[in-house]
Structures are given as structure tokens and as C-alpha cells.
Amino acid sequence: MGAALNLTHGPLKVNTQRTESERNQQEGVMHLCIGLMRAIRNPASHEPALDWVITREDALDLLSLISYLFRQIDRAVCFKLGTEGERG
């Protein structure tokens, strides 16, 4: 997530990044994606002894966040990176 949405080197751009607000949005989406992957994953698969209880409300909130992030990624523009890291 960090590599794909990185402000300077990532190939996925959610906006033109011309303004500070757009750069903030790009970084925010990147950090939300990273946080989602770190905090909300399949804990039972990673730690079988862990009893991870989630409420219905939390599950619905997480699905809403995932839906929002998928829409951002779906609308993102992908820049093909050249051999030396330049966008091409």
C-alpha cells in the first residue's frame, strides 16, 4: 500500500497532486490503506489462538471504509514506472 500510493514514487495517484490539499488526500488514502491492512486483517489466520470479537456495527463500519478506499483506488490513475523510477 505504501509503495503503490507513495506521494513521490508510487504509481497510483488519486488526484493531480497540484495543491497541498490534493497531496494531503493522496497521503491520507495511503495511510488509511496501510492502517486497514495493519489493524484489520484476518487475525485468526495470523494468530490462531487469538479470539478476535467484532461487533456487527464495527463490521459494517469496516466494510464502509473498505468500500470508500476501493472507490478511491478504482478512480486512481496508474503511472507506469520506467526502469529508473520515472513515470512513463
One Martini backbone bead per residue (centre of mass of N, CA, C, O) as a GRO file, in nm:
protein
   88
    1MET     BB    1   0.059   0.062  -0.022
    2GLY     BB    2   0.298   0.254   0.008
    3ALA     BB    3   0.421   0.210  -0.277
    4ALA     BB    4   0.162   0.269  -0.455
    5LEU     BB    5   0.084   0.565  -0.287
    6ASN     BB    6   0.319   0.726  -0.305
    7LEU     BB    7   0.374   1.054  -0.358
    8THR     BB    8   0.653   1.022  -0.540
    9HIS     BB    9   0.675   0.682  -0.630
   10GLY     BB   10   0.392   0.611  -0.687
   11PRO     BB   11   0.164   0.490  -0.937
   12LEU     BB   12  -0.078   0.585  -0.759
   13LYS     BB   13  -0.332   0.837  -0.835
   14VAL     BB   14  -0.609   1.029  -0.694
   15ASN     BB   15  -0.466   1.288  -0.820
   16THR     BB   16  -0.273   1.568  -0.925
   17GLN     BB   17  -0.100   1.712  -0.690
   18ARG     BB   18  -0.107   2.047  -0.699
   19THR     BB   19  -0.197   2.054  -0.405
   20GLU     BB   20  -0.196   2.023  -0.075
   21SER     BB   21  -0.469   1.880  -0.054
   22GLU     BB   22  -0.403   1.655  -0.261
   23ARG     BB   23  -0.158   1.545  -0.109
   24ASN     BB   24  -0.312   1.480   0.149
   25GLN     BB   25  -0.506   1.279   0.022
   26GLN     BB   26  -0.299   1.076  -0.074
   27GLU     BB   27  -0.177   1.018   0.206
   28GLY     BB   28  -0.441   0.938   0.346
   29VAL     BB   29  -0.507   0.693   0.173
   30MET     BB   30  -0.248   0.545   0.231
   31HIS     BB   31  -0.281   0.529   0.545
   32LEU     BB   32  -0.552   0.382   0.545
   33CYS     BB   33  -0.452   0.130   0.400
   34ILE     BB   34  -0.233   0.056   0.597
   35GLY     BB   35  -0.416   0.043   0.850
   36LEU     BB   36  -0.603  -0.175   0.749
   37MET     BB   37  -0.382  -0.395   0.714
   38ARG     BB   38  -0.283  -0.383   1.017
   39ALA     BB   39  -0.565  -0.386   1.187
   40ILE     BB   40  -0.747  -0.522   0.944
   41ARG     BB   41  -0.754  -0.855   0.939
   42ASN     BB   42  -0.675  -1.202   0.975
   43PRO     BB   43  -0.616  -1.305   1.285
   44ALA     BB   44  -0.674  -1.613   1.282
   45SER     BB   45  -0.456  -1.672   1.062
   46HIS     BB   46  -0.206  -1.545   1.225
   47GLU     BB   47  -0.358  -1.614   1.522
   48PRO     BB   48  -0.523  -1.882   1.633
   49ALA     BB   49  -0.550  -1.799   1.953
   50LEU     BB   50  -0.716  -1.563   1.866
   51ASP     BB   51  -0.995  -1.374   1.996
   52TRP     BB   52  -1.188  -1.204   1.756
   53VAL     BB   53  -1.407  -0.954   1.830
   54ILE     BB   54  -1.699  -0.845   1.637
   55THR     BB   55  -1.918  -0.624   1.563
   56ARG     BB   56  -2.159  -0.527   1.358
   57GLU     BB   57  -2.083  -0.226   1.349
   58ASP     BB   58  -1.782  -0.265   1.287
   59ALA     BB   59  -1.820  -0.423   1.026
   60LEU     BB   60  -1.974  -0.198   0.874
   61ASP     BB   61  -1.755   0.018   0.898
   62LEU     BB   62  -1.535  -0.141   0.749
   63LEU     BB   63  -1.689  -0.175   0.483
   64SER     BB   64  -1.705   0.128   0.427
   65LEU     BB   65  -1.402   0.180   0.414
   66ILE     BB   66  -1.340  -0.019   0.190
   67SER     BB   67  -1.525   0.109  -0.019
   68TYR     BB   68  -1.387   0.383  -0.031
   69LEU     BB   69  -1.102   0.280  -0.110
   70PHE     BB   70  -1.186   0.138  -0.371
   71ARG     BB   71  -1.284   0.394  -0.514
   72GLN     BB   72  -1.014   0.540  -0.512
   73ILE     BB   73  -0.857   0.322  -0.668
   74ASP     BB   74  -1.045   0.300  -0.917
   75ARG     BB   75  -0.986   0.621  -0.991
   76ALA     BB   76  -0.708   0.585  -1.028
   77VAL     BB   77  -0.393   0.658  -1.156
   78CYS     BB   78  -0.162   0.478  -1.357
   79PHE     BB   79   0.186   0.480  -1.350
   80LYS     BB   80   0.436   0.393  -1.540
   81LEU     BB   81   0.738   0.266  -1.459
   82GLY     BB   82   1.046   0.299  -1.517
   83THR     BB   83   1.368   0.183  -1.481
   84GLU     BB   84   1.436   0.465  -1.296
   85GLY     BB   85   1.132   0.566  -1.176
   86GLU     BB   86   0.994   0.690  -1.399
   87ARG     BB   87   0.736   0.820  -1.552
   88GLY     BB   88   0.565   0.670  -1.865
   0.00000   0.00000   0.00000
